[in-house]
Amino acid sequence: MKNITTIEIQSYLRGVDYPVRKEGLILAAKENSAPTEVKEALEELPDSEYHDAAEVSHELGILHPIEEEKIGDEELLDDEDILGEELAPPDDIML
């Protein structure tokens, strides 16, 4: 997907009555005036029955994994990148 998120795709699937097959998703996108990128992404989905919007988003995410977030040319770092390990509470703290 070129610069389009699953959230944006979902916005063009208003009115979908789940469960629905891939062709129903494409038809809904066309009826909601979806741009070409949205229709192309939906065309790539397996021809399956989708039970809800989350299932569609999940499958789109498998087909098009999210790239690392960046600010300009700098990649955003998480705690593990900074410290070399995940943060965990000390053993001597009682919860």
PEURCOR-V431538 format. One record per residue. N is the residue number from 1. RES is the residue in one small letter. SS is DSSP state (H for helix, E for strand, L for the rest). PSI is psi in degrees with one decimal (* if undefined). NEAR is the number of other C-alpha atoms within 8 Angstrom. Layout:
# PEURCOR-V431538
n=N res=RES ss=SS psi=PSI near=NEAR
n=N res=RES ss=SS psi=PSI near=NEAR
This chain:
# PEURCOR-V431538
n=1 res=m ss=L psi=126.2 near=8
n=2 res=k ss=L psi=105.3 near=4
n=3 res=n ss=L psi=37.4 near=4
n=4 res=i ss=L psi=137.1 near=9
n=5 res=t ss=L psi=165.4 near=7
n=6 res=t ss=H psi=-29.9 near=9
n=7 res=i ss=H psi=-42.9 near=7
n=8 res=e ss=H psi=-41.4 near=8
n=9 res=i ss=H psi=-44.2 near=10
n=10 res=q ss=H psi=-31.7 near=10
n=11 res=s ss=H psi=-20.9 near=7
n=12 res=y ss=L psi=6.6 near=12
n=13 res=l ss=L psi=23.6 near=11
n=14 res=r ss=L psi=141.1 near=8
n=15 res=g ss=L psi=1.2 near=5
n=16 res=v ss=L psi=131.8 near=9
n=17 res=d ss=L psi=100.1 near=5
n=18 res=y ss=L psi=150.2 near=7
n=19 res=p ss=L psi=152.3 near=8
n=20 res=v ss=E psi=149.5 near=12
n=21 res=r ss=E psi=169.9 near=10
n=22 res=k ss=H psi=-43.7 near=14
n=23 res=e ss=H psi=-33.9 near=8
n=24 res=g ss=H psi=-36.6 near=9
n=25 res=l ss=H psi=-43.2 near=12
n=26 res=i ss=H psi=-41.9 near=11
n=27 res=l ss=H psi=-43.8 near=8
n=28 res=a ss=H psi=-42.6 near=13
n=29 res=a ss=H psi=-43.3 near=13
n=30 res=k ss=H psi=-42.9 near=9
n=31 res=e ss=H psi=-27.7 near=7
n=32 res=n ss=L psi=18.8 near=9
n=33 res=s ss=L psi=44.0 near=7
n=34 res=a ss=L psi=144.9 near=11
n=35 res=p ss=L psi=165.5 near=6
n=36 res=t ss=H psi=-41.0 near=6
n=37 res=e ss=H psi=-38.1 near=10
n=38 res=v ss=H psi=-47.5 near=13
n=39 res=k ss=H psi=-38.7 near=12
n=40 res=e ss=H psi=-40.7 near=8
n=41 res=a ss=H psi=-41.5 near=10
n=42 res=l ss=H psi=-33.6 near=11
n=43 res=e ss=H psi=-29.1 near=8
n=44 res=e ss=L psi=-13.9 near=7
n=45 res=l ss=L psi=148.0 near=10
n=46 res=p ss=L psi=149.3 near=5
n=47 res=d ss=L psi=82.9 near=7
n=48 res=s ss=L psi=174.2 near=6
n=49 res=e ss=E psi=128.5 near=8
n=50 res=y ss=E psi=128.0 near=12
n=51 res=h ss=L psi=-18.2 near=8
n=52 res=d ss=L psi=172.1 near=8
n=53 res=a ss=H psi=-34.1 near=8
n=54 res=a ss=H psi=-37.3 near=6
n=55 res=e ss=H psi=-39.1 near=9
n=56 res=v ss=H psi=-47.7 near=9
n=57 res=s ss=H psi=-40.4 near=11
n=58 res=h ss=H psi=-47.2 near=8
n=59 res=e ss=H psi=-39.0 near=9
n=60 res=l ss=H psi=-37.6 near=12
n=61 res=g ss=H psi=-33.3 near=10
n=62 res=i ss=H psi=-42.6 near=7
n=63 res=l ss=H psi=-33.9 near=8
n=64 res=h ss=L psi=79.2 near=7
n=65 res=p ss=L psi=147.5 near=6
n=66 res=i ss=L psi=132.7 near=5
n=67 res=e ss=L psi=159.5 near=4
n=68 res=e ss=L psi=137.3 near=6
n=69 res=e ss=L psi=143.9 near=6
n=70 res=k ss=E psi=151.7 near=8
n=71 res=i ss=E psi=110.3 near=7
n=72 res=g ss=L psi=-125.7 near=4
n=73 res=d ss=L psi=1.0 near=5
n=74 res=e ss=E psi=129.3 near=6
n=75 res=e ss=E psi=136.9 near=8
n=76 res=l ss=L psi=139.9 near=8
n=77 res=l ss=L psi=146.7 near=7
n=78 res=d ss=L psi=179.1 near=6
n=79 res=d ss=H psi=-38.2 near=10
n=80 res=e ss=H psi=-39.0 near=10
n=81 res=d ss=H psi=-38.6 near=8
n=82 res=i ss=H psi=-45.4 near=7
n=83 res=l ss=H psi=-13.5 near=7
n=84 res=g ss=L psi=-0.2 near=7
n=85 res=e ss=L psi=161.8 near=7
n=86 res=e ss=L psi=150.1 near=7
n=87 res=l ss=L psi=138.5 near=6
n=88 res=a ss=L psi=149.7 near=4
n=89 res=p ss=L psi=147.7 near=5
n=90 res=p ss=L psi=152.2 near=5
n=91 res=d ss=L psi=-25.9 near=4
n=92 res=d ss=L psi=6.4 near=4
n=93 res=i ss=L psi=126.0 near=6
n=94 res=m ss=L psi=131.8 near=3
n=95 res=l ss=L psi=* near=2
